[in-house]
Each structure stands twice: as C-alpha cells, then as structure tokens.
C-alpha cells in the first residue's frame, strides 16, 4: 500500500455524474495513501480535482500532441493559449 502507480485512461467514460464524485473520492484515497495516479481525462470536474495537470494540445488529432502547459488546475485555467482553460476556469468558479 502506498507505492503503486495507477494509470487510467478516461475513467469517467460512461459514468453518471454522481459516480464521478465517487470516483474522485476513491482516487483521493489512493493518493492520500501515497500512491501515484496518472489520468488521461477530459472531464473538467476530475481535472479540477487533480493536484497537477499536463494540458496537451493545442487541438486534437494532427493538431495536438504538444504540451500547452502544466501545473495546478488554477495555473492551467489562467493560460491564454490553452483551449482547456475556459472550461476549467468555469469548473473552478473563477
């Protein structure tokens, strides 16, 4: 316990919004126990709850794949070049 790396790809896919809250609580428990969690995710509620975000872009497909920014969710929300920023800013209530 406490030394596991979890890599999850879109864990909210298909979940009801109430279940997203439950997922976040479970992920926080894993992290609080000393584990590392890496997520590929598009759900702003989950992204807003993360400790650290790596924003990839600037677009999707052939127009993506570069690091647009990284940092705490509030830092990503403040990035002018990030397409994620506006959505994250709303979720954070900024």
Secondary structure by P-SEA (a helix, b strand, c coil): cccbbbbbccccccccaaaaaaaaaaaaaaaaabbbbbbbcccaaaaaaccbbbbcccccccccccccccccaaaaaacccccaaaaaaaaacc
